[in-house]
């Protein structure tokens, strides 16, 4: 199956459902949702079948809360 055919099928399904969107936007949603759920970016890369992590990075949306959570991992924890 060709990529253009898949995109057309997805676009038509969106149209039937009355939803504005594209296959490309669906890929962004998929990658970002996996990342926000805690999936490692390398796992997202393999699921998206990208050779390069840089390509996957274009699809990953990182919000402020995720950035804060990552930085908080570096803060020393009090020992009891």
mmCIF file of the N, C-alpha and C atoms, coordinates in Angstrom:
data_MODEL
# 
_entry.id   MODEL 
# 
loop_
_atom_site.group_PDB 
_atom_site.id 
_atom_site.type_symbol 
_atom_site.label_atom_id 
_atom_site.label_alt_id 
_atom_site.label_comp_id 
_atom_site.label_asym_id 
_atom_site.label_entity_id 
_atom_site.label_seq_id 
_atom_site.pdbx_PDB_ins_code 
_atom_site.Cartn_x 
_atom_site.Cartn_y 
_atom_site.Cartn_z 
_atom_site.occupancy 
_atom_site.B_iso_or_equiv 
_atom_site.pdbx_formal_charge 
_atom_site.auth_seq_id 
_atom_site.auth_comp_id 
_atom_site.auth_asym_id 
_atom_site.auth_atom_id 
_atom_site.pdbx_PDB_model_num 
ATOM 1   N N  . UNK A 1 1  ? 0.845   -1.167 0.000  1.00 0.00 ? 1  UNK A N  1 
ATOM 2   C CA . UNK A 1 1  ? 0.000   0.000  0.000  1.00 0.00 ? 1  UNK A CA 1 
ATOM 3   C C  . UNK A 1 1  ? 0.895   1.236  0.000  1.00 0.00 ? 1  UNK A C  1 
ATOM 4   N N  . UNK A 1 2  ? 0.547   2.210  -0.760 1.00 0.00 ? 2  UNK A N  1 
ATOM 5   C CA . UNK A 1 2  ? 1.337   3.437  -0.849 1.00 0.00 ? 2  UNK A CA 1 
ATOM 6   C C  . UNK A 1 2  ? 0.938   4.412  0.246  1.00 0.00 ? 2  UNK A C  1 
ATOM 7   N N  . UNK A 1 3  ? 1.921   5.217  0.684  1.00 0.00 ? 3  UNK A N  1 
ATOM 8   C CA . UNK A 1 3  ? 1.678   6.191  1.753  1.00 0.00 ? 3  UNK A CA 1 
ATOM 9   C C  . UNK A 1 3  ? 0.552   7.154  1.383  1.00 0.00 ? 3  UNK A C  1 
ATOM 10  N N  . UNK A 1 4  ? 0.518   7.569  0.123  1.00 0.00 ? 4  UNK A N  1 
ATOM 11  C CA . UNK A 1 4  ? -0.525  8.505  -0.311 1.00 0.00 ? 4  UNK A CA 1 
ATOM 12  C C  . UNK A 1 4  ? -1.902  7.862  -0.184 1.00 0.00 ? 4  UNK A C  1 
ATOM 13  N N  . UNK A 1 5  ? -1.987  6.571  -0.477 1.00 0.00 ? 5  UNK A N  1 
ATOM 14  C CA . UNK A 1 5  ? -3.257  5.856  -0.365 1.00 0.00 ? 5  UNK A CA 1 
ATOM 15  C C  . UNK A 1 5  ? -3.720  5.813  1.084  1.00 0.00 ? 5  UNK A C  1 
ATOM 16  N N  . UNK A 1 6  ? -2.790  5.536  1.996  1.00 0.00 ? 6  UNK A N  1 
ATOM 17  C CA . UNK A 1 6  ? -3.121  5.497  3.420  1.00 0.00 ? 6  UNK A CA 1 
ATOM 18  C C  . UNK A 1 6  ? -3.612  6.869  3.872  1.00 0.00 ? 6  UNK A C  1 
ATOM 19  N N  . UNK A 1 7  ? -2.907  7.923  3.452  1.00 0.00 ? 7  UNK A N  1 
ATOM 20  C CA . UNK A 1 7  ? -3.306  9.283  3.792  1.00 0.00 ? 7  UNK A CA 1 
ATOM 21  C C  . UNK A 1 7  ? -4.696  9.618  3.282  1.00 0.00 ? 7  UNK A C  1 
ATOM 22  N N  . UNK A 1 8  ? -5.001  9.175  2.084  1.00 0.00 ? 8  UNK A N  1 
ATOM 23  C CA . UNK A 1 8  ? -6.316  9.427  1.499  1.00 0.00 ? 8  UNK A CA 1 
ATOM 24  C C  . UNK A 1 8  ? -7.408  8.699  2.277  1.00 0.00 ? 8  UNK A C  1 
ATOM 25  N N  . UNK A 1 9  ? -7.159  7.452  2.636  1.00 0.00 ? 9  UNK A N  1 
ATOM 26  C CA . UNK A 1 9  ? -8.131  6.671  3.406  1.00 0.00 ? 9  UNK A CA 1 
ATOM 27  C C  . UNK A 1 9  ? -8.391  7.350  4.758  1.00 0.00 ? 9  UNK A C  1 
ATOM 28  N N  . UNK A 1 10 ? -7.340  7.787  5.422  1.00 0.00 ? 10 UNK A N  1 
ATOM 29  C CA . UNK A 1 10 ? -7.495  8.449  6.720  1.00 0.00 ? 10 UNK A CA 1 
ATOM 30  C C  . UNK A 1 10 ? -8.238  9.767  6.565  1.00 0.00 ? 10 UNK A C  1 
ATOM 31  N N  . UNK A 1 11 ? -7.896  10.555 5.562  1.00 0.00 ? 11 UNK A N  1 
ATOM 32  C CA . UNK A 1 11 ? -8.586  11.831 5.325  1.00 0.00 ? 11 UNK A CA 1 
ATOM 33  C C  . UNK A 1 11 ? -10.077 11.621 5.073  1.00 0.00 ? 11 UNK A C  1 
ATOM 34  N N  . UNK A 1 12 ? -10.398 10.609 4.291  1.00 0.00 ? 12 UNK A N  1 
ATOM 35  C CA . UNK A 1 12 ? -11.810 10.317 4.018  1.00 0.00 ? 12 UNK A CA 1 
ATOM 36  C C  . UNK A 1 12 ? -12.546 9.886  5.289  1.00 0.00 ? 12 UNK A C  1 
ATOM 37  N N  . UNK A 1 13 ? -11.878 9.098  6.130  1.00 0.00 ? 13 UNK A N  1 
ATOM 38  C CA . UNK A 1 13 ? -12.493 8.676  7.394  1.00 0.00 ? 13 UNK A CA 1 
ATOM 39  C C  . UNK A 1 13 ? -12.739 9.890  8.294  1.00 0.00 ? 13 UNK A C  1 
ATOM 40  N N  . UNK A 1 14 ? -11.766 10.801 8.353  1.00 0.00 ? 14 UNK A N  1 
ATOM 41  C CA . UNK A 1 14 ? -11.955 12.032 9.122  1.00 0.00 ? 14 UNK A CA 1 
ATOM 42  C C  . UNK A 1 14 ? -13.148 12.819 8.582  1.00 0.00 ? 14 UNK A C  1 
ATOM 43  N N  . UNK A 1 15 ? -13.231 12.946 7.275  1.00 0.00 ? 15 UNK A N  1 
ATOM 44  C CA . UNK A 1 15 ? -14.338 13.691 6.655  1.00 0.00 ? 15 UNK A CA 1 
ATOM 45  C C  . UNK A 1 15 ? -15.685 13.065 6.997  1.00 0.00 ? 15 UNK A C  1 
ATOM 46  N N  . UNK A 1 16 ? -15.777 11.736 6.922  1.00 0.00 ? 16 UNK A N  1 
ATOM 47  C CA . UNK A 1 16 ? -17.032 11.056 7.247  1.00 0.00 ? 16 UNK A CA 1 
ATOM 48  C C  . UNK A 1 16 ? -17.423 11.287 8.702  1.00 0.00 ? 16 UNK A C  1 
ATOM 49  N N  . UNK A 1 17 ? -16.416 11.381 9.561  1.00 0.00 ? 17 UNK A N  1 
ATOM 50  C CA . UNK A 1 17 ? -16.679 11.590 10.991 1.00 0.00 ? 17 UNK A CA 1 
ATOM 51  C C  . UNK A 1 17 ? -16.892 13.069 11.325 1.00 0.00 ? 17 UNK A C  1 
ATOM 52  N N  . UNK A 1 18 ? -16.703 13.934 10.338 1.00 0.00 ? 18 UNK A N  1 
ATOM 53  C CA . UNK A 1 18 ? -16.864 15.363 10.578 1.00 0.00 ? 18 UNK A CA 1 
ATOM 54  C C  . UNK A 1 18 ? -15.715 15.958 11.374 1.00 0.00 ? 18 UNK A C  1 
ATOM 55  N N  . UNK A 1 19 ? -14.549 15.330 11.283 1.00 0.00 ? 19 UNK A N  1 
ATOM 56  C CA . UNK A 1 19 ? -13.374 15.779 12.030 1.00 0.00 ? 19 UNK A CA 1 
ATOM 57  C C  . UNK A 1 19 ? -12.361 16.367 11.050 1.00 0.00 ? 19 UNK A C  1 
ATOM 58  N N  . UNK A 1 20 ? -11.821 17.526 11.412 1.00 0.00 ? 20 UNK A N  1 
ATOM 59  C CA . UNK A 1 20 ? -10.773 18.112 10.581 1.00 0.00 ? 20 UNK A CA 1 
ATOM 60  C C  . UNK A 1 20 ? -9.442  17.507 10.996 1.00 0.00 ? 20 UNK A C  1 
ATOM 61  N N  . UNK A 1 21 ? -8.709  16.968 10.040 1.00 0.00 ? 21 UNK A N  1 
ATOM 62  C CA . UNK A 1 21 ? -7.429  16.368 10.373 1.00 0.00 ? 21 UNK A CA 1 
ATOM 63  C C  . UNK A 1 21 ? -6.816  15.668 9.181  1.00 0.00 ? 21 UNK A C  1 
ATOM 64  N N  . UNK A 1 22 ? -5.605  15.195 9.386  1.00 0.00 ? 22 UNK A N  1 
ATOM 65  C CA . UNK A 1 22 ? -4.878  14.495 8.326  1.00 0.00 ? 22 UNK A CA 1 
ATOM 66  C C  . UNK A 1 22 ? -4.078  13.351 8.943  1.00 0.00 ? 22 UNK A C  1 
ATOM 67  N N  . UNK A 1 23 ? -3.561  12.500 8.089  1.00 0.00 ? 23 UNK A N  1 
ATOM 68  C CA . UNK A 1 23 ? -2.727  11.398 8.562  1.00 0.00 ? 23 UNK A CA 1 
ATOM 69  C C  . UNK A 1 23 ? -1.487  11.947 9.272  1.00 0.00 ? 23 UNK A C  1 
ATOM 70  N N  . UNK A 1 24 ? -0.944  13.023 8.754  1.00 0.00 ? 24 UNK A N  1 
ATOM 71  C CA . UNK A 1 24 ? 0.239   13.632 9.354  1.00 0.00 ? 24 UNK A CA 1 
ATOM 72  C C  . UNK A 1 24 ? -0.072  14.119 10.772 1.00 0.00 ? 24 UNK A C  1 
ATOM 73  N N  . UNK A 1 25 ? -1.209  14.751 10.958 1.00 0.00 ? 25 UNK A N  1 
ATOM 74  C CA . UNK A 1 25 ? -1.596  15.207 12.297 1.00 0.00 ? 25 UNK A CA 1 
ATOM 75  C C  . UNK A 1 25 ? -1.836  14.023 13.229 1.00 0.00 ? 25 UNK A C  1 
ATOM 76  N N  . UNK A 1 26 ? -2.359  12.947 12.688 1.00 0.00 ? 26 UNK A N  1 
ATOM 77  C CA . UNK A 1 26 ? -2.579  11.745 13.484 1.00 0.00 ? 26 UNK A CA 1 
ATOM 78  C C  . UNK A 1 26 ? -1.252  11.164 13.973 1.00 0.00 ? 26 UNK A C  1 
ATOM 79  N N  . UNK A 1 27 ? -0.222  11.214 13.135 1.00 0.00 ? 27 UNK A N  1 
ATOM 80  C CA . UNK A 1 27 ? 1.113   10.746 13.537 1.00 0.00 ? 27 UNK A CA 1 
ATOM 81  C C  . UNK A 1 27 ? 1.674   11.620 14.658 1.00 0.00 ? 27 UNK A C  1 
ATOM 82  N N  . UNK A 1 28 ? 1.479   12.934 14.568 1.00 0.00 ? 28 UNK A N  1 
ATOM 83  C CA . UNK A 1 28 ? 1.913   13.839 15.639 1.00 0.00 ? 28 UNK A CA 1 
ATOM 84  C C  . UNK A 1 28 ? 1.210   13.470 16.943 1.00 0.00 ? 28 UNK A C  1 
ATOM 85  N N  . UNK A 1 29 ? -0.092  13.257 16.867 1.00 0.00 ? 29 UNK A N  1 
ATOM 86  C CA . UNK A 1 29 ? -0.878  12.909 18.055 1.00 0.00 ? 29 UNK A CA 1 
ATOM 87  C C  . UNK A 1 29 ? -0.387  11.587 18.655 1.00 0.00 ? 29 UNK A C  1 
ATOM 88  N N  . UNK A 1 30 ? -0.165  10.603 17.810 1.00 0.00 ? 30 UNK A N  1 
ATOM 89  C CA . UNK A 1 30 ? 0.303   9.289  18.238 1.00 0.00 ? 30 UNK A CA 1 
ATOM 90  C C  . UNK A 1 30 ? 1.630   9.404  18.983 1.00 0.00 ? 30 UNK A C  1 
ATOM 91  N N  . UNK A 1 31 ? 2.601   10.067 18.375 1.00 0.00 ? 31 UNK A N  1 
ATOM 92  C CA . UNK A 1 31 ? 3.927   10.191 18.976 1.00 0.00 ? 31 UNK A CA 1 
ATOM 93  C C  . UNK A 1 31 ? 3.882   10.978 20.282 1.00 0.00 ? 31 UNK A C  1 
ATOM 94  N N  . UNK A 1 32 ? 3.188   12.096 20.282 1.00 0.00 ? 32 UNK A N  1 
ATOM 95  C CA . UNK A 1 32 ? 3.116   12.942 21.471 1.00 0.00 ? 32 UNK A CA 1 
ATOM 96  C C  . UNK A 1 32 ? 2.375   12.232 22.598 1.00 0.00 ? 32 UNK A C  1 
ATOM 97  N N  . UNK A 1 33 ? 1.312   11.522 22.273 1.00 0.00 ? 33 UNK A N  1 
ATOM 98  C CA . UNK A 1 33 ? 0.548   10.797 23.296 1.00 0.00 ? 33 UNK A CA 1 
ATOM 99  C C  . UNK A 1 33 ? 1.391   9.707  23.942 1.00 0.00 ? 33 UNK A C  1 
ATOM 100 N N  . UNK A 1 34 ? 2.162   8.990  23.139 1.00 0.00 ? 34 UNK A N  1 
ATOM 101 C CA . UNK A 1 34 ? 3.037   7.960  23.686 1.00 0.00 ? 34 UNK A CA 1 
ATOM 102 C C  . UNK A 1 34 ? 4.081   8.576  24.616 1.00 0.00 ? 34 UNK A C  1 
ATOM 103 N N  . UNK A 1 35 ? 4.686   9.681  24.189 1.00 0.00 ? 35 UNK A N  1 
ATOM 104 C CA . UNK A 1 35 ? 5.705   10.332 25.009 1.00 0.00 ? 35 UNK A CA 1 
ATOM 105 C C  . UNK A 1 35 ? 5.114   10.811 26.329 1.00 0.00 ? 35 UNK A C  1 
ATOM 106 N N  . UNK A 1 36 ? 3.952   11.449 26.280 1.00 0.00 ? 36 UNK A N  1 
ATOM 107 C CA . UNK A 1 36 ? 3.315   11.960 27.496 1.00 0.00 ? 36 UNK A CA 1 
ATOM 108 C C  . UNK A 1 36 ? 2.881   10.833 28.427 1.00 0.00 ? 36 UNK A C  1 
ATOM 109 N N  . UNK A 1 37 ? 2.618   9.660  27.863 1.00 0.00 ? 37 UNK A N  1 
ATOM 110 C CA . UNK A 1 37 ? 2.230   8.510  28.687 1.00 0.00 ? 37 UNK A CA 1 
ATOM 111 C C  . UNK A 1 37 ? 3.445   7.829  29.310 1.00 0.00 ? 37 UNK A C  1 
ATOM 112 N N  . UNK A 1 38 ? 4.640   8.302  28.960 1.00 0.00 ? 38 UNK A N  1 
ATOM 113 C CA . UNK A 1 38 ? 5.847   7.767  29.570 1.00 0.00 ? 38 UNK A CA 1 
ATOM 114 C C  . UNK A 1 38 ? 6.698   6.885  28.676 1.00 0.00 ? 38 UNK A C  1 
ATOM 115 N N  . UNK A 1 39 ? 6.309   6.722  27.419 1.00 0.00 ? 39 UNK A N  1 
ATOM 116 C CA . UNK A 1 39 ? 7.114   5.896  26.518 1.00 0.00 ? 39 UNK A CA 1 
ATOM 117 C C  . UNK A 1 39 ? 8.431   6.596  26.211 1.00 0.00 ? 39 UNK A C  1 
ATOM 118 N N  . UNK A 1 40 ? 9.483   5.829  26.120 1.00 0.00 ? 40 UNK A N  1 
ATOM 119 C CA . UNK A 1 40 ? 10.793  6.344  25.755 1.00 0.00 ? 40 UNK A CA 1 
ATOM 120 C C  . UNK A 1 40 ? 10.771  6.781  24.291 1.00 0.00 ? 40 UNK A C  1 
ATOM 121 N N  . UNK A 1 41 ? 11.468  7.854  23.987 1.00 0.00 ? 41 UNK A N  1 
ATOM 122 C CA . UNK A 1 41 ? 11.470  8.376  22.614 1.00 0.00 ? 41 UNK A CA 1 
ATOM 123 C C  . UNK A 1 41 ? 12.043  7.364  21.617 1.00 0.00 ? 41 UNK A C  1 
ATOM 124 N N  . UNK A 1 42 ? 12.963  6.504  22.052 1.00 0.00 ? 42 UNK A N  1 
ATOM 125 C CA . UNK A 1 42 ? 13.494  5.474  21.145 1.00 0.00 ? 42 UNK A CA 1 
ATOM 126 C C  . UNK A 1 42 ? 12.429  4.425  20.820 1.00 0.00 ? 42 UNK A C  1 
ATOM 127 N N  . UNK A 1 43 ? 11.563  4.149  21.781 1.00 0.00 ? 43 UNK A N  1 
ATOM 128 C CA . UNK A 1 43 ? 10.463  3.215  21.523 1.00 0.00 ? 43 UNK A CA 1 
ATOM 129 C C  . UNK A 1 43 ? 9.487   3.855  20.529 1.00 0.00 ? 43 UNK A C  1 
ATOM 130 N N  . UNK A 1 44 ? 9.187   5.123  20.728 1.00 0.00 ? 44 UNK A N  1 
ATOM 131 C CA . UNK A 1 44 ? 8.312   5.842  19.789 1.00 0.00 ? 44 UNK A CA 1 
ATOM 132 C C  . UNK A 1 44 ? 8.933   5.796  18.391 1.00 0.00 ? 44 UNK A C  1 
ATOM 133 N N  . UNK A 1 45 ? 10.242  5.992  18.323 1.00 0.00 ? 45 UNK A N  1 
ATOM 134 C CA . UNK A 1 45 ? 10.952  5.941  17.034 1.00 0.00 ? 45 UNK A CA 1 
ATOM 135 C C  . UNK A 1 45 ? 10.706  4.617  16.324 1.00 0.00 ? 45 UNK A C  1 
ATOM 136 N N  . UNK A 1 46 ? 10.834  3.510  17.058 1.00 0.00 ? 46 UNK A N  1 
ATOM 137 C CA . UNK A 1 46 ? 10.649  2.210  16.419 1.00 0.00 ? 46 UNK A CA 1 
ATOM 138 C C  . UNK A 1 46 ? 9.195   1.991  16.015 1.00 0.00 ? 46 UNK A C  1 
ATOM 139 N N  . UNK A 1 47 ? 8.256   2.445  16.841 1.00 0.00 ? 47 UNK A N  1 
ATOM 140 C CA . UNK A 1 47 ? 6.841   2.287  16.500 1.00 0.00 ? 47 UNK A CA 1 
ATOM 141 C C  . UNK A 1 47 ? 6.466   3.097  15.265 1.00 0.00 ? 47 UNK A C  1 
ATOM 142 N N  . UNK A 1 48 ? 7.133   4.226  15.078 1.00 0.00 ? 48 UNK A N  1 
ATOM 143 C CA . UNK A 1 48 ? 6.855   5.061  13.910 1.00 0.00 ? 48 UNK A CA 1 
ATOM 144 C C  . UNK A 1 48 ? 7.669   4.638  12.691 1.00 0.00 ? 48 UNK A C  1 
ATOM 145 N N  . UNK A 1 49 ? 8.555   3.648  12.913 1.00 0.00 ? 49 UNK A N  1 
ATOM 146 C CA . UNK A 1 49 ? 9.395   3.094  11.845 1.00 0.00 ? 49 UNK A CA 1 
ATOM 147 C C  . UNK A 1 49 ? 10.329  4.136  11.225 1.00 0.00 ? 49 UNK A C  1 
ATOM 148 N N  . UNK A 1 50 ? 10.864  4.998  12.088 1.00 0.00 ? 50 UNK A N  1 
ATOM 149 C CA . UNK A 1 50 ? 11.842  5.985  11.641 1.00 0.00 ? 50 UNK A CA 1 
ATOM 150 C C  . UNK A 1 50 ? 13.243  5.434  11.832 1.00 0.00 ? 50 UNK A C  1 
ATOM 151 N N  . UNK A 1 51 ? 14.120  5.679  10.872 1.00 0.00 ? 51 UNK A N  1 
ATOM 152 C CA . UNK A 1 51 ? 15.525  5.293  11.032 1.00 0.00 ? 51 UNK A CA 1 
ATOM 153 C C  . UNK A 1 51 ? 16.230  6.246  11.977 1.00 0.00 ? 51 UNK A C  1 
ATOM 154 N N  . UNK A 1 52 ? 15.852  7.514  11.932 1.00 0.00 ? 52 UNK A N  1 
ATOM 155 C CA . UNK A 1 52 ? 16.547  8.541  12.700 1.00 0.00 ? 52 UNK A CA 1 
ATOM 156 C C  . UNK A 1 52 ? 15.670  9.069  13.833 1.00 0.00 ? 52 UNK A C  1 
ATOM 157 N N  . UNK A 1 53 ? 16.279  9.200  15.005 1.00 0.00 ? 53 UNK A N  1 
ATOM 158 C CA . UNK A 1 53 ? 15.567  9.795  16.132 1.00 0.00 ? 53 UNK A CA 1 
ATOM 159 C C  . UNK A 1 53 ? 15.242  11.268 15.842 1.00 0.00 ? 53 UNK A C  1 
ATOM 160 N N  . UNK A 1 54 ? 16.071  11.908 15.028 1.00 0.00 ? 54 UNK A N  1 
ATOM 161 C CA . UNK A 1 54 ? 15.814  13.305 14.653 1.00 0.00 ? 54 UNK A CA 1 
ATOM 162 C C  . UNK A 1 54 ? 14.481  13.430 13.911 1.00 0.00 ? 54 UNK A C  1 
ATOM 163 N N  . UNK A 1 55 ? 14.159  12.467 13.088 1.00 0.00 ? 55 UNK A N  1 
ATOM 164 C CA . UNK A 1 55 ? 12.877  12.484 12.373 1.00 0.00 ? 55 UNK A CA 1 
ATOM 165 C C  . UNK A 1 55 ? 11.735  12.343 13.368 1.00 0.00 ? 55 UNK A C  1 
ATOM 166 N N  . UNK A 1 56 ? 11.859  11.421 14.297 1.00 0.00 ? 56 UNK A N  1 
ATOM 167 C CA . UNK A 1 56 ? 10.829  11.233 15.318 1.00 0.00 ? 56 UNK A CA 1 
ATOM 168 C C  . UNK A 1 56 ? 10.660  12.491 16.145 1.00 0.00 ? 56 UNK A C  1 
ATOM 169 N N  . UNK A 1 57 ? 11.766  13.157 16.442 1.00 0.00 ? 57 UNK A N  1 
ATOM 170 C CA . UNK A 1 57 ? 11.730  14.374 17.246 1.00 0.00 ? 57 UNK A CA 1 
ATOM 171 C C  . UNK A 1 57 ? 10.827  15.442 16.674 1.00 0.00 ? 57 UNK A C  1 
ATOM 172 N N  . UNK A 1 58 ? 10.666  15.462 15.373 1.00 0.00 ? 58 UNK A N  1 
ATOM 173 C CA . UNK A 1 58 ? 9.767   16.447 14.731 1.00 0.00 ? 58 UNK A CA 1 
ATOM 174 C C  . UNK A 1 58 ? 8.306   16.188 15.084 1.00 0.00 ? 58 UNK A C  1 
ATOM 175 N N  . UNK A 1 59 ? 7.995   14.970 15.481 1.00 0.00 ? 59 UNK A N  1 
ATOM 176 C CA . UNK A 1 59 ? 6.623   14.599 15.801 1.00 0.00 ? 59 UNK A CA 1 
ATOM 177 C C  . UNK A 1 59 ? 6.314   14.700 17.286 1.00 0.00 ? 59 UNK A C  1 
ATOM 178 N N  . UNK A 1 60 ? 7.338   14.821 18.119 1.00 0.00 ? 60 UNK A N  1 
ATOM 179 C CA . UNK A 1 60 ? 7.146   14.803 19.561 1.00 0.00 ? 60 UNK A CA 1 
ATOM 180 C C  . UNK A 1 60 ? 6.886   16.197 20.103 1.00 0.00 ? 60 UNK A C  1 
ATOM 181 N N  . UNK A 1 61 ? 5.719   16.397 20.677 1.00 0.00 ? 61 UNK A N  1 
ATOM 182 C CA . UNK A 1 61 ? 5.401   17.654 21.326 1.00 0.00 ? 61 UNK A CA 1 
ATOM 183 C C  . UNK A 1 61 ? 5.705   17.535 22.809 1.00 0.00 ? 61 UNK A C  1 
ATOM 184 N N  . UNK A 1 62 ? 6.557   18.408 23.315 1.00 0.00 ? 62 UNK A N  1 
ATOM 185 C CA . UNK A 1 62 ? 6.921   18.389 24.729 1.00 0.00 ? 62 UNK A CA 1 
ATOM 186 C C  . UNK A 1 62 ? 6.371   19.659 25.367 1.00 0.00 ? 62 UNK A C  1 
ATOM 187 N N  . UNK A 1 63 ? 5.563   19.492 26.424 1.00 0.00 ? 63 UNK A N  1 
ATOM 188 C CA . UNK A 1 63 ? 4.971   20.669 27.067 1.00 0.00 ? 63 UNK A CA 1 
ATOM 189 C C  . UNK A 1 63 ? 5.756   21.072 28.313 1.00 0.00 ? 63 UNK A C  1 
ATOM 190 N N  . UNK A 1 64 ? 5.371   22.202 28.888 1.00 0.00 ? 64 UNK A N  1 
ATOM 191 C CA . UNK A 1 64 ? 6.073   22.735 30.066 1.00 0.00 ? 64 UNK A CA 1 
ATOM 192 C C  . UNK A 1 64 ? 6.058   21.770 31.243 1.00 0.00 ? 64 UNK A C  1 
ATOM 193 N N  . UNK A 1 65 ? 4.944   21.096 31.455 1.00 0.00 ? 65 UNK A N  1 
ATOM 194 C CA . UNK A 1 65 ? 4.849   20.160 32.582 1.00 0.00 ? 65 UNK A CA 1 
ATOM 195 C C  . UNK A 1 65 ? 5.860   19.024 32.426 1.00 0.00 ? 65 UNK A C  1 
ATOM 196 N N  . UNK A 1 66 ? 6.053   18.542 31.219 1.00 0.00 ? 66 UNK A N  1 
ATOM 197 C CA . UNK A 1 66 ? 7.021   17.476 30.986 1.00 0.00 ? 66 UNK A CA 1 
ATOM 198 C C  . UNK A 1 66 ? 8.445   17.975 31.226 1.00 0.00 ? 66 UNK A C  1 
ATOM 199 N N  . UNK A 1 67 ? 8.702   19.201 30.831 1.00 0.00 ? 67 UNK A N  1 
ATOM 200 C CA . UNK A 1 67 ? 10.030  19.766 31.049 1.00 0.00 ? 67 UNK A CA 1 
ATOM 201 C C  . UNK A 1 67 ? 10.302  19.926 32.543 1.00 0.00 ? 67 UNK A C  1 
ATOM 202 N N  . UNK A 1 68 ? 9.322   20.429 33.297 1.00 0.00 ? 68 UNK A N  1 
ATOM 203 C CA . UNK A 1 68 ? 9.480   20.581 34.747 1.00 0.00 ? 68 UNK A CA 1 
ATOM 204 C C  . UNK A 1 68 ? 9.717   19.225 35.412 1.00 0.00 ? 68 UNK A C  1 
ATOM 205 N N  . UNK A 1 69 ? 8.926   18.224 35.010 1.00 0.00 ? 69 UNK A N  1 
ATOM 206 C CA . UNK A 1 69 ? 9.065   16.891 35.598 1.00 0.00 ? 69 UNK A CA 1 
ATOM 207 C C  . UNK A 1 69 ? 10.467  16.326 35.336 1.00 0.00 ? 69 UNK A C  1 
ATOM 208 N N  . UNK A 1 70 ? 10.990  16.546 34.150 1.00 0.00 ? 70 UNK A N  1 
ATOM 209 C CA . UNK A 1 70 ? 12.334  16.064 33.825 1.00 0.00 ? 70 UNK A CA 1 
ATOM 210 C C  . UNK A 1 70 ? 13.382  16.773 34.675 1.00 0.00 ? 70 UNK A C  1 
ATOM 211 N N  . UNK A 1 71 ? 13.243  18.082 34.814 1.00 0.00 ? 71 UNK A N  1 
ATOM 212 C CA . UNK A 1 71 ? 14.199  18.832 35.627 1.00 0.00 ? 71 UNK A CA 1 
ATOM 213 C C  . UNK A 1 71 ? 14.124  18.444 37.098 1.00 0.00 ? 71 UNK A C  1 
ATOM 214 N N  . UNK A 1 72 ? 12.927  18.132 37.565 1.00 0.00 ? 72 UNK A N  1 
ATOM 215 C CA . UNK A 1 72 ? 12.763  17.715 38.968 1.00 0.00 ? 72 UNK A CA 1 
ATOM 216 C C  . UNK A 1 72 ? 13.472  16.402 39.260 1.00 0.00 ? 72 UNK A C  1 
ATOM 217 N N  . UNK A 1 73 ? 13.718  15.603 38.239 1.00 0.00 ? 73 UNK A N  1 
ATOM 218 C CA . UNK A 1 73 ? 14.471  14.359 38.431 1.00 0.00 ? 73 UNK A CA 1 
ATOM 219 C C  . UNK A 1 73 ? 15.896  14.641 38.869 1.00 0.00 ? 73 UNK A C  1 
ATOM 220 N N  . UNK A 1 74 ? 16.398  15.820 38.573 1.00 0.00 ? 74 UNK A N  1 
ATOM 221 C CA . UNK A 1 74 ? 17.778  16.179 38.901 1.00 0.00 ? 74 UNK A CA 1 
ATOM 222 C C  . UNK A 1 74 ? 17.922  16.754 40.297 1.00 0.00 ? 74 UNK A C  1 
ATOM 223 N N  . UNK A 1 75 ? 16.837  17.160 40.910 1.00 0.00 ? 75 UNK A N  1 
ATOM 224 C CA . UNK A 1 75 ? 16.905  17.765 42.234 1.00 0.00 ? 75 UNK A CA 1 
ATOM 225 C C  . UNK A 1 75 ? 17.249  16.704 43.276 1.00 0.00 ? 75 UNK A C  1 
ATOM 226 N N  . UNK A 1 76 ? 18.149  17.066 44.199 1.00 0.00 ? 76 UNK A N  1 
ATOM 227 C CA . UNK A 1 76 ? 18.507  16.091 45.235 1.00 0.00 ? 76 UNK A CA 1 
ATOM 228 C C  . UNK A 1 76 ? 17.298  15.776 46.107 1.00 0.00 ? 76 UNK A C  1 
ATOM 229 N N  . UNK A 1 77 ? 17.175  14.542 46.445 1.00 0.00 ? 77 UNK A N  1 
ATOM 230 C CA . UNK A 1 77 ? 16.080  14.082 47.311 1.00 0.00 ? 77 UNK A CA 1 
ATOM 231 C C  . UNK A 1 77 ? 16.572  14.060 48.753 1.00 0.00 ? 77 UNK A C  1 
ATOM 232 N N  . UNK A 1 78 ? 15.753  14.516 49.689 1.00 0.00 ? 78 UNK A N  1 
ATOM 233 C CA . UNK A 1 78 ? 16.189  14.445 51.084 1.00 0.00 ? 78 UNK A CA 1 
ATOM 234 C C  . UNK A 1 78 ? 16.298  12.991 51.531 1.00 0.00 ? 78 UNK A C  1 
ATOM 235 N N  . UNK A 1 79 ? 17.331  12.704 52.274 1.00 0.00 ? 79 UNK A N  1 
ATOM 236 C CA . UNK A 1 79 ? 17.489  11.347 52.804 1.00 0.00 ? 79 UNK A CA 1 
ATOM 237 C C  . UNK A 1 79 ? 16.911  11.298 54.205 1.00 0.00 ? 79 UNK A C  1 
ATOM 238 N N  . UNK A 1 80 ? 16.295  10.220 54.517 1.00 0.00 ? 80 UNK A N  1 
ATOM 239 C CA . UNK A 1 80 ? 15.642  10.060 55.816 1.00 0.00 ? 80 UNK A CA 1 
ATOM 240 C C  . UNK A 1 80 ? 16.432  9.112  56.681 1.00 0.00 ? 80 UNK A C  1 
# 
